[in-house]
Amino acid sequence: MAVTHSRSVLRQLNVTQADARLYDRLADSIFYANASLRADHGKVNDVLPLDGGDAEEILAGFAGVGVDNAALAAQLQREGAQSFDKSWNELMDTIASKRHVFGKTTQTGGKP
């Protein structure tokens, strides 16, 4: 579900996965100038096959032990949206505060 959603969002934004990873690295370097605070992006290994691989089998296994896959998907979607909203708002607040600082710097001849 999450992979399908991510691909859909990237497609809607007309962005490749490589572009998204690059943007993520650039954003980290801006918001976390100190390298020790940046996320370790690791290395991407195999990507999920276009046919979903063994996802259907795994979901059937979940259902077999009593997991309501529809409820789980709804919960993951809801939590994902909430997490995104929180991150987005934090990003906008950070940008606004940096814009405010930058605005003061340029108006005072380089002194905040």
N, C-alpha and C positions, 0 to 999 in steps of 0.2 A: 504494500500500500504506500509506504513512505517513498519508495523508489519511484513508483509510478507518479506520485504527486510531484516529486522533485523534477522528474523529467518533463512533466506537464508544465510546471512553472517556468523551467528553463526555456521550453519551446515557446511559451507565451511571451517571454521576455526577449526571444530571439537571441539567446545566449547559449554558448556551448559549455560543456562541463569544464573544459580547460579555461575558458574565460572566467567562469565562476570561481575556480580554484585560484586563478591569478588575482581576481578582485579580493578574495579572502586574504591572500598573502599581503596585498597592498594595504588593505584596511588594517590588518594586524600591525604592519610596520608604522602606520600613521598613529593608531591609537595606543600602541605599545612600543614606543621608540626604544625602550630598553629591551634588548633581545631576550633577556631572561624571563620577561613577562609574556612573551608571545607563545602561542600554541605551537606544539610540535605537530606539523601536518603529516608527518610520516610519509609513507609511500603507498600509492594506490596500487593494489594488486589486481586480481581479476575483477571485472565488472559483471554485474548480473546479466545472464544471457537474455536476449530479447524475448524469448519464450517464457521467461520467469524461472527457468531451471526447475528445481524441485520444490518450488514454493507451494504448489497445490498439495503435494504430499505432506509437507510440513504442516500446513493449515489443517489438513484432514487429521493429522496426528493430534493437533491441539483440540480439535472438535471431539476426537475419540476419548480424551481425558476430561471432557466436560467444559472446555473453554468455549464461550459464545463468541465466535469469530466476528460477527457483526457488531456486537457490543464492544469488543476489543478494538476493532477498527474505528468505531465512533469515538471511543475514549482516546485513542492515539491521535486521531484527527483533531479533537478538541484540545488536548494537551499540546499538540504541535502548534496549533494556531495561537494558543495562549502564550507559548514560549516565544513564537515569532513576534507577536505583538509586543511582548515585554522587551525583547531585544531591539526591535525597531524603535520603540519609544526611547530606550536608553541611547541608541545611536543618534536619534534626532536631538535629544537633550545634549549629548556630547558635541555634536556639530554646532548646535546653537551656542553652547558655552565657548567653544573655540572661535566661532565667528565673532562673538562678543569681545573676547580677548583680542582677536586680530583687529577688530574695528577700533578698539581703544589704542592699540599699538600704532596703527596707521594715523590716527587722529592726533596723537601726542608726539609724533616725530620719532617713533621707535621705542618709547618708554611706556610700559603698561601702567 
